[in-house]
Amino acid sequence: MHTRIEIGILGATGMVGQHFVRFLEGHPWFELKWLGASDRSAGKKYRDAMTWHLAGATPDAVTDLTVEDCKPGNAPRLLFSAMDASVATEIEQAFACAGHIVVSNSKNHRMERDVPLLVPEINPDHLKLVPGQQRNRGWKGQIITNPNCSTVSLTMGLAPLKQFGITKVIATTMQAVSGAGYPGVASMDIMGNVVPFVGGEEEKMQQETQKILGEFRGDHIEPLAARVSAHCNRVAVVDGHTLTVSVEFSSKPSIADLHHAYDNFQAIPQERTLPSAPPRPVIYMHESNRPQPRKDAERERGMAAFVGRLRICPVLGYKFVALAHNTIRGAAGAAVLNAELMHSEGMLD
Ligand SMILES: NC(=O)c1ccc[n+]([C@@H]2O[C@H](COP(=O)([O-])OP(=O)(O)OC[C@H]3O[C@@H](n4cnc5c(N)ncnc54)[C@H](OP(=O)(O)O)[C@@H]3O)[C@@H](O)[C@H]2O)c1
């Protein structure tokens, strides 16, 4: 039996930190040994440092671990980060500088020129930015990021169609309340309501989509030359971000070409059978009223994207619906799959 790789979590007590703890339970390659959080939590047992917000009990293996300060010292080399964005920049950099591999879910470093913004099924070659990042910054360690939780639904819905030359995208989100962390949006604001604003989200979706679907060019990513417009809304759904998307192509694919592209989309995580890779990363649903967050987001351990209702758009050409689980495929599960891809590339040796 192989020895598992010891790992830690920065921001382990928060909402996304808890998703990491749960997602990593029983992982075949990674063994959770270290938990970091703020000085409010440091020194306490994990069970006393946080209130568990997820379904099921706190995994036994972590309840008695003592939470540590987020300072380099005795943490394992591989760290997942679910740090509060107000402190993630400096803390993640300090760990990378000290030789740690920081696989981050925070927004802070995503758009930096030498930092991979990775979706393993879409742009695994963007990991080639890492040697330049280490040279530029004089780091032995590194920072790798995963996208914002709405961006992941959009990019997975678009990736199989990239071959047709994407020129314009308009995406409207219906985002779950869990995306705002805990306690998130006040119940009085969201019950029976729609909030047509999610701070900073539209800009993130527009820029991150272009970077993820862009091309590696030696020391940077050439963004996809498509115009992307996002409208972001918070709705009274617990988990799962649903998007309606209109897209224009430079070529003239038929609707059968697009269906064929969805049905045949496979990628490196599936070829290598990475532990958290769903057998099919993008699942096209033929029912007229799917995908739906309550019925579909949790399927495939929350790691697949679901697409449906592909049809003609009188304005841009085609339109469809996309859905992904925001705290799993859009957060903890995404980062774990990133680390699995890195391990399969020999980057954790
Ligand atoms: N919620 C989502 O669905 C979602 C999705 C994608 C991305 N994200 C991103 O993921 C990150 C975490 O989100 P969240 O919802 O889990 O936030 P959260 O519940 O507020 O948790 C924040 C974590 O950061 C720690 N922290 C705060 N200040 C610190 C400091 N000075 N030093 C060390 N640790 C500190 C907290 O520790 P204490 O408990 O000790 O305060 C806690 O563990 C954010 O960057 C967010 O934008 C969230």
Ligand as a Chemical Component Dictionary entry (heavy atoms), coordinates in Angstrom:
data_LIG
# 
_chem_comp.id                   LIG 
_chem_comp.type                 NON-POLYMER 
_chem_comp.pdbx_formal_charge   0 
_chem_comp.three_letter_code    LIG 
# 
loop_
_chem_comp_atom.comp_id 
_chem_comp_atom.atom_id 
_chem_comp_atom.alt_atom_id 
_chem_comp_atom.type_symbol 
_chem_comp_atom.charge 
_chem_comp_atom.model_Cartn_x 
_chem_comp_atom.model_Cartn_y 
_chem_comp_atom.model_Cartn_z 
_chem_comp_atom.pdbx_ordinal 
LIG N1  N1  N 0  -18.485 29.805 0.560  1  
LIG C1  C1  C 0  -18.299 29.427 -0.705 2  
LIG O1  O1  O 0  -19.134 28.750 -1.327 3  
LIG C2  C2  C 0  -17.077 29.801 -1.426 4  
LIG C3  C3  C 0  -16.933 29.347 -2.721 5  
LIG C4  C4  C 0  -15.771 29.643 -3.406 6  
LIG C5  C5  C 0  -14.796 30.374 -2.789 7  
LIG N2  N2  N 1  -14.919 30.817 -1.532 8  
LIG C6  C6  C 0  -13.776 31.518 -0.916 9  
LIG O2  O2  O 0  -13.191 30.655 0.069  10 
LIG C7  C7  C 0  -12.674 31.417 1.140  11 
LIG C8  C8  C 0  -13.292 30.961 2.451  12 
LIG O3  O3  O 0  -14.703 31.187 2.404  13 
LIG P1  P1  P 0  -15.654 30.726 3.624  14 
LIG O4  O4  O 0  -17.024 30.954 3.169  15 
LIG O5  O5  O -1 -15.224 29.374 4.083  16 
LIG O6  O6  O 0  -15.246 31.812 4.758  17 
LIG P2  P2  P 0  -15.390 31.704 6.340  18 
LIG O7  O7  O 0  -16.422 30.723 6.708  19 
LIG O8  O8  O 0  -15.498 33.102 6.829  20 
LIG O9  O9  O 0  -13.954 31.106 6.834  21 
LIG C9  C9  C 0  -12.777 31.849 6.788  22 
LIG C10 C10 C 0  -11.612 31.060 7.371  23 
LIG O10 O10 O 0  -10.464 31.937 7.399  24 
LIG C11 C11 C 0  -9.931  31.948 8.728  25 
LIG N3  N3  N 0  -9.334  33.244 9.035  26 
LIG C12 C12 C 0  -9.951  34.452 9.122  27 
LIG N4  N4  N 0  -9.041  35.404 9.471  28 
LIG C13 C13 C 0  -7.843  34.774 9.612  29 
LIG C14 C14 C 0  -6.541  35.206 9.956  30 
LIG N5  N5  N 0  -6.264  36.492 10.241 31 
LIG N6  N6  N 0  -5.553  34.288 10.009 32 
LIG C15 C15 C 0  -5.807  32.991 9.738  33 
LIG N7  N7  N 0  -7.022  32.520 9.408  34 
LIG C16 C16 C 0  -8.040  33.403 9.341  35 
LIG C17 C17 C 0  -11.116 31.671 9.635  36 
LIG O11 O11 O 0  -10.646 31.207 10.890 37 
LIG P3  P3  P 0  -11.471 31.504 12.283 38 
LIG O12 O12 O 0  -12.595 30.506 12.306 39 
LIG O13 O13 O 0  -10.459 31.228 13.326 40 
LIG O14 O14 O 0  -11.940 32.916 12.215 41 
LIG C18 C18 C 0  -11.826 30.587 8.823  42 
LIG O15 O15 O 0  -11.178 29.350 9.009  43 
LIG C19 C19 C 0  -12.959 32.885 0.805  44 
LIG O16 O16 O 0  -11.813 33.417 0.203  45 
LIG C20 C20 C 0  -14.123 32.797 -0.171 46 
LIG O17 O17 O 0  -14.172 33.895 -1.033 47 
LIG C21 C21 C 0  -16.052 30.537 -0.822 48 
# 
loop_
_chem_comp_bond.comp_id 
_chem_comp_bond.atom_id_1 
_chem_comp_bond.atom_id_2 
_chem_comp_bond.value_order 
_chem_comp_bond.pdbx_ordinal 
LIG N1  C1  SING 1  
LIG C1  O1  DOUB 2  
LIG C1  C2  SING 3  
LIG C2  C3  SING 4  
LIG C2  C21 DOUB 5  
LIG C3  C4  DOUB 6  
LIG C4  C5  SING 7  
LIG C5  N2  DOUB 8  
LIG N2  C6  SING 9  
LIG N2  C21 SING 10 
LIG C6  O2  SING 11 
LIG C6  C20 SING 12 
LIG O2  C7  SING 13 
LIG C7  C8  SING 14 
LIG C7  C19 SING 15 
LIG C8  O3  SING 16 
LIG O3  P1  SING 17 
LIG P1  O4  DOUB 18 
LIG P1  O5  SING 19 
LIG P1  O6  SING 20 
LIG O6  P2  SING 21 
LIG P2  O7  DOUB 22 
LIG P2  O8  SING 23 
LIG P2  O9  SING 24 
LIG O9  C9  SING 25 
LIG C9  C10 SING 26 
LIG C10 O10 SING 27 
LIG C10 C18 SING 28 
LIG O10 C11 SING 29 
LIG C11 N3  SING 30 
LIG C11 C17 SING 31 
LIG N3  C12 SING 32 
LIG N3  C16 SING 33 
LIG C12 N4  DOUB 34 
LIG N4  C13 SING 35 
LIG C13 C14 SING 36 
LIG C13 C16 DOUB 37 
LIG C14 N5  SING 38 
LIG C14 N6  DOUB 39 
LIG N6  C15 SING 40 
LIG C15 N7  DOUB 41 
LIG N7  C16 SING 42 
LIG C17 O11 SING 43 
LIG C17 C18 SING 44 
LIG O11 P3  SING 45 
LIG P3  O12 DOUB 46 
LIG P3  O13 SING 47 
LIG P3  O14 SING 48 
LIG C18 O15 SING 49 
LIG C19 O16 SING 50 
LIG C19 C20 SING 51 
LIG C20 O17 SING 52 
# 
